[in-house]
Structure formats: structure tokens, C-alpha cells
Amino acid sequence: MAPSTEITRFVCRGGNELPVRVRISTRAKRRKLSLSYSGELEVILPLGYASDARSGLLDRPGTGSSSRYDLDDITDFLEQNRNWIERAVQRTIPERTAIQASREEGLPTSMTFEPLTEHWRVDYQHSDLNGIRIGRPAFLDQDFDGAHYALTLSGAVDDEGLCRLALQRFVLNWARQRLPQYVQGICDEIGATPGGINVKRRKTSWGTCSSKGLITVDARILLLPKNLARQVVLHEAAHLSIMDHSPQFYQRLYSFPGSSEASEKALKKASALIPAWLSDPPR
């Protein structure tokens, strides 16, 4: 996914200021707008989008070149959608408040990966290293509560940004090691056969299933409650036989053990459950 670039700020009638980021997408057919739970507006432009004013440049994903955008045009687009934006701001107050509280907590001293029943202690050791080094995960013990590990970050641990990036990389790498087996285990339970299993850092959904049966899940489901992480996998497994979201799809989905309409609904706001040190995008 191509990175987005902050270009301006949108001021709501109540005085709230929202950073506006813009991104070129190879999949978008038209301009689109989204509001993240972290309070950022993102304008998504199709790859073929062009403007006459040419007031800025954006990287074109996978091409090594750039596309120009018109800041005035984007400002007009935001103004045209002002009512939607302000309704979305009001609707997402609880989620944005939770993320802000998480930001204020800073870096974690512990992590729980509920889907894997793993509990992690996170230690920080200052050293003369300019960057951050993450030591090899240390297994501590196994008890009725699950497996216990310790993770040590060393180096410039006073730099919260560097620590956050290091933790994000660790979670992604650990998820790539452990989640395929987790996904496969659930598929085996329900008799589903995926064409492959992939783990990525996703932005717009918790998972996907391709027409060839490749299931892709977001690495961050490690931080979701067990029932919601399972629901993500079951949702994509249901797509192995029904690719759309028809009534027949949901009938099949809710027939799986552990699947429920309540969990499916909860996933729509589950981004607020992800701690800020992991949900905030790298800058």
C-alpha cells in the first residue's frame, strides 16, 4: 500500500481540526474519503487522477514515478462532503477517545496476544546504540493462563518513535510466524481448505479472501479478543465457498462454531481495541 501524505487540515464547525492525508490507489475507481479512529481524514485518489493546477506530487505505487494533485480541488471535495465528515466525527467519538487515552499511556510494558494465549513482558534497556535492537523472544513459562514470554528492546529507548516502529515490526514478524497455523487450525475445524494463508498489515479491513482461495489476515488481530480474531478468520473462510456478502453468505458464516452476528458487528469498531503504539501509522 502506498503511503499517504499530509497536505492540509480540515476545520469542523465545532472547531475540531483534522489532518488530511492523500494517497494514490491502484484499485480506486473514483475519489474516496475515509476517517480513521485516530482522527485523520484520508482522500484516496485513483491512479489515473490528474489535475491542471498541479500544486503537489504524490508517489504512484509500484511505478517509481509521481502523480500531481490539485489542493484546491481536494479542498472543494472535502467541503462538498462536510456533512458526512462531521457526522463521522460525532459517530466515532468513543473510538477516538479510546485511542487518545491509549496514546497517553505511551509504550507498553506488557502485551497479550489472546488468539495465541500468549502473555508478553516488554523491557527497555538504554545503551549507546543509535537505533533500537529487539532481542530474541525469551520463553518464561507455561501455565493455565497460557505461555509467558519476555521481549527486550535496547538502544535509544528514550526515543518513543523508534521504539514504536520496532514494536510494530516485531508484531508483524511474529504474526507472520504464528498466525498461519492459527488460521489453518480454524479452517481445519470447519472443514475449509484455503489456497494459501498470508499475513499483512492491512488498512481497510481485517482480512480478505481472493478468488483463488488465498486468505489474508491483518497482523493486528493478535491484539483482538479471541472471539473477534476467530470471527475474522471465519468470515474469510466463508468466502471460500461464497465470495459475495449475500444472505446465503451470512447464513453459512453464522453456522460455524463460534461465529455470531454480535461478533461480526463488533469487528466494525474493533480498531479502537488496538493500542495506539501499534495502530498509529509509521511516519
N, C-alpha and C positions, 0 to 999 in steps of 0.2 A: 504494500500500500504506500502510495506516495505521501510524503509528509505534507502537512498543511502549514501555511504561513500567516501569521497575524498581520492584518493590514489596516485595521481601524477599530473603532469601538461603537457599539450601538447603545444609545441612551433611551431607556424606557421612560414612560410618562411619570412614573413614580420616582425617577432619579437613579434607578439602578443602571450601572454601566456594565455591558457585556463585551468581552473581547470578541472580535470577529476574525475568524481564520478562513482561508480559502484554499481549496485543493482541486487539482485536476484529476478526474477519474476516467479510466478507460472503459468503465461499464455504464456510466451515467448517460442517459439519452437526452436529458434536459437539466437545467439548473435545479438544484435541490437545496434544502435548508434543514439543518438539524440543530438541536440544543442539547448539549451534554449535561449530565448531572453535575459536572464540575463548573457549569455556568458559562460555557463557551459556545458561541454560535459558529457553525461551520457552513460555509457556502461551497457546494460541490459543483464544479463546472465540467461539462463534457469535454472529452479530449479535443474535439474539433471546435471548441468555443473560441471565438476571436472578437476583437473589439477595434474600433477605429481610434479611440483615444490613446490606447497603448500606454497606460500610466503605470504599469508594473509587469513583472515577469514571474512566471511560475514554472517549476520543473515539470516536464512531461514524463510520466512514469515509464520507465523502460526504454526511453529514446535517447537520453543524454542531451536533449535539447529543451527549449523552453517555449511556453505559450504566453501571450500577453493578455492582460485583463484590464478592464476599464473600471476604475474605482468609483466613478460617478454612476456607472451602470449598476454596480453591485450595491451602492448606497440606495439607489432607486428601488432595487429588488427587495432590499431589507424593509424599506418604507412601505412598499406595497403589501408586505407580509407582517406589518406591525401588529395587527390584531392577533394573528396566530402566535407571534413571538411572545407577546405579553400574556396571553392565556397560558402558553407553555411555561413561562417563568412562574406564574402563580401555581400551576399544577405540580411543578417539580420542587416547590419549596421544601417539603420534608426530606427529599433525597439530597438536595443541595446542602441543606443544613447538616445532614449526617456526614457528608463528605468534608464539609468545612471543619466539623468537630474532629474528624479523623486527621485532617491536615495539622490541626493544632496539637495533636498528640505526638506528632513527629515520627521518628524512626521506630520500628518495632523492637522490642526485646524478646518477643515470642511470636510464633506463628502456629496456627493449627490448620492442617490440611484434612478437613473432615472426610472427604471422599476416600482418602487413603488411610484414615485413622492414624495420622501422624501428628506428633507434637514436637515443635522445634523451639529450642532456646537460641537466641541470637546475641552474640557477644561482639563487642567493638574494642579493638586494641590499637592504640595510637603507635605509629612508627614513623621513620623518616621517609618511607615510601611516598612518592608524589601522588600516586593513584590509590586504588583500593584493590586489595587482593582478598579473594574468598578462599578460605581453607577447605580442605576436603571434609565433607559432612561426617560428623562423628556419631556413630550409633551409641546410645547410652544404655537403654534397657527396653524391655517389652513387658507390659503388664496388662491388666484387664482393661485399661483405658486406651491401649494401643502402643505404637512404637514411639520412642523418645529419642530425639537427635539434638546435636548441638552444631551450630554454624558460627564460624568466627570470621569477621571482617577486620582486616588490618590495613594500616596505612594512614591516609589523610581522613580519618573517621570524623574529624570536625566539619568536614565538607558534606552537608546533608545531601546535596545534589548528587555527588559522586556515590555516596552510599546507596541512595535510592536507585540509581542506574544499575549498580552492582546487584542489588537485591532483585530488581526486575529481570536481569539476565539470569540470575540463579533460578528464579521461579520458572522462567521459560524453559531453561535447560532441564530442570528436574521434572517438569510436566512432560517434556518430550520423552524422558526416560520412563516415567511411571504411568502416565495416563493411557497409552495404547493398550496396556494389559488390562487396565480398569475398564476401558470401553469394550474391549473384546470379551471380558468376563460377563458384562451385562448383555451383550449380544448373544453370547452362548446360552444364557439363562432363558432368553425368549425365542431361541432358535433362528436368530438373524445371522446372515453371513455378509459382512461388509466386504467391498472390493479392496479396501485398504483403510488405514486409520492414520490421520495426520493431526498434529497439534501445532497451533499458531497463536500469536497474539492478534485477536480479532478486534474489530471496532463496532460493527453494526449488528452483530448477532452472536449468540453463544456457540453456534455451530452451523454446519452446512452438510448436505449430502449431495454429491454430484450424480449425474445420470449414469455414471459407471460404478456407483456404489461406494465412492470414497467418502468416508465420514471425516470431517474436520471439526475439532472442538477447540474452544478458546482455552489457553493455558490457565487463565484465571479461574476456571471452575474449581481449581484446587482450593480456592478460598470460599467457595459456596457451601452452604449446608448440604448434608448428604442427600436429602430428598430433592433439592434443586439441581445438584450436579447429575443425579440419576435421571431427572426429568429431561435435561439437555440431551443425554445420550439416547434415551428412549424416543425423544422427538425425532432425532436424526435417523434412528433405526427404523422408525415407522415409515420414513421416506424411502427406504429400500424397496418397499412394495407400492407405495402411493406417493408420487412426487409432489402433488399439489396439497392445498390446505382445505380440501373438501370435507363435508360432513363424514364421508367414509374414512378419511384420514384420521380425524379426531376419534371416531368410533374405534378404530384399530389402536390408536395411541393409548386411549384410556382403558383398553382391555389388558394392557401389560401390567404385571405386578409392580406396585409402587408408583404408577402413573396416576395423576389426578388433575382435574380441571383447576383446582386451587394452586397446585404447584406450577402449572402452565401459566396461570395468571401472575403468580408471584415472580416469575422469571422476567416479566416485562419491566420490573422495577428493581431487579436484583443487583444492578450495577452499583446501587447505593450501599450494598453489603461489602463491596470490595474496598479495602483500606486505601487511603489516598496515596501512600507511598508506592502502591502498585498501580492504581488506576490513573494517576496523573501521567500524561504522556511525557516522554523524554523531550528535553528542549535542546 
